Amino acid sequence: MPRRPRAGSTTGHAAPRLIIAVYRHQVHTWFLDQLLHAAAGAGQIRTDVEALTLMHGVGNLCIGAENDNRYHARQMVEVLIAGLRVTA
């Protein structure tokens, strides 16, 4: 009888891992989209930024942060988020 790969094993089919990754991405996008719509509806943030665009922006700001102590990704994300706020 064939043995099943252990959890976390790199062997086996990639399809289940891909399905989980796609599902997780969709859930994150949906959740962030709900937060953005609520904040925009309350007049707290701009209305012209989509959840996926914001997720990619934050992710891109964080790339390479672990390799350079001079780069402060958290500070740059704070600047990005501050730019979403509606100013009077």
C-alpha positions as a printed Julia matrix, in Angstrom:
88×3 Matrix{Float64}:
   0.0    0.0    0.0
   1.48   3.43  -0.96
   2.43   5.74   1.87
   0.88   9.16   2.13
   3.25  12.13   2.43
   3.57  13.62   5.91
   2.05  16.99   6.63
   4.44  19.7    5.5
   6.31  17.28   3.26
   7.62  18.61  -0.02
   6.69  15.38  -1.76
   3.25  14.62  -3.08
   0.95  16.63  -5.23
   1.32  20.38  -5.46
  -2.37  20.88  -6.26
  -3.64  20.84  -2.63
  -0.98  23.35  -1.62
  -1.89  25.56  -4.56
  -5.59  25.39  -3.7
  -4.86  26.37  -0.1
  -2.63  29.26  -1.22
  -5.27  30.56  -3.65
  -8.01  30.21  -1.02
  -5.89  32.0    1.61
  -5.16  34.83  -0.86
  -8.86  35.18  -1.66
  -9.83  35.22   2.02
  -7.21  37.86   2.81
  -8.34  39.96  -0.13
 -12.01  39.6    0.85
 -11.32  40.49   4.5
  -9.23  43.52   3.62
 -11.82  44.59   1.05
 -14.49  44.53   3.79
 -12.29  46.63   6.08
 -11.54  49.15   3.33
 -15.21  49.49   2.4
 -16.2   50.01   6.05
 -13.47  52.61   6.6
 -14.3   54.38   3.33
 -18.0   54.32   4.17
 -17.18  55.99   7.49
 -15.22  58.68   5.65
 -11.93  57.62   7.26
  -9.95  56.63   4.14
  -9.83  57.27   0.43
 -12.22  55.32  -1.78
  -9.95  54.81  -4.79
  -7.67  52.04  -3.44
  -8.59  48.38  -3.89
  -7.72  45.67  -1.38
  -5.48  43.71  -3.74
  -3.54  46.84  -4.69
  -2.98  47.68  -1.03
  -1.89  44.1   -0.23
   0.64  44.18  -3.06
   1.91  47.59  -1.98
   2.51  46.45   1.6
   4.11  43.23   0.41
   6.43  45.03  -1.96
   7.49  47.46   0.77
   8.46  44.51   2.96
  10.55  42.64   0.37
  14.18  42.54   1.4
  13.64  44.06   4.85
  15.18  41.04   6.57
  18.4   41.43   4.6
  19.14  45.09   5.37
  19.04  46.5    8.9
  19.07  50.03   7.46
  15.7   49.52   5.77
  12.68  50.08   8.0
   9.77  48.37   6.27
   7.37  49.01   9.16
   7.98  52.76   8.88
   7.32  52.67   5.14
   4.08  50.71   5.64
   3.01  53.35   8.18
   3.65  56.04   5.55
   1.59  54.07   3.0
  -1.31  53.59   5.41
  -1.18  57.26   6.48
  -1.61  58.15   2.8
  -4.96  56.34   2.79
  -6.42  58.63   5.44
  -8.77  61.35   4.37
  -7.46  64.79   5.22
  -9.73  67.71   5.97
